[in-house]
């Protein structure tokens, strides 16, 4: 089942997964993306300087940069705060 | 145990899961009850005193069957998503990593965003279903009372109708309770969705500033 995530949530998933060098196929499989949208997201993140692409043994590997660390930290803080600021639901 | 983001998230996830599972279970019972009432109406085994009441019981049975099916379909769809989000946390004993908790939060946010309308429909279905079951329970109670009064004493036939009336009344109350809890859940999550929209604006700004 594919859950509808926002682009920012997908960026976060990709960047967290790419803390270690990852191939395109591994990224789209892990982040549940099709190859077309996966390519678009990766191109965007590389252009923004959040991902570094390096070719190794004929294949491109993507790694999150230090700038990505700032995005991950900001995103994590904002999403975790959803459970701190909004009154929770309990049975 | 300290009340951390993780414990709050896990508690909420478990509550949502339990509530949705309970809904599926009661939806199945609602379908069963609807079928049973329809069969009773078709076979004419209903002991209602007037044809009008018999028609009303038959119509209510049909409505409860349709509502039961709608109720189960929507609950099962929501349950599937919650199960997926819950899976990584289900058997974990120790605390999860910050990344795993955030992933779970993202999953639940995305799930609610996708099923927001379904959950709203579920609230309406639960209220309608609850009222139908309550009326059905009252009709069954009247049926049992009229059989008992008609016979001048409490007969076995009248006693046999008591469980049916009780089941309908309990189902009605559970459905109304479900709608109440879903409303509360929906209120909390609508606020969270507003917060995520604000967070995304901030992330967008941060990304644009980063590009400069």
Interface residues (C-beta under 8 A of the other chain):
Chain A: X1 X3 X4 X5 X6 X8 X9 X12 X13 X16 X48 X49 X50 X67 X70 X71 X74 X75 X76 X78 X79 X80 X81 X82 X83 X84 X85 X86 X87 X88 X89 X90 X91
Chain B: X5 X8 X9 X11 X12 X15 X16 X18 X19 X80 X81 X84 X98 X99 X101 X102 X103 X105 X106 X107 X109 X110 X111 X113 X114 X181 X184 X185 X188 X189 X191 X192 X195 X196 X199 X200 X202 X203 X204 X206 X207 X210 X211
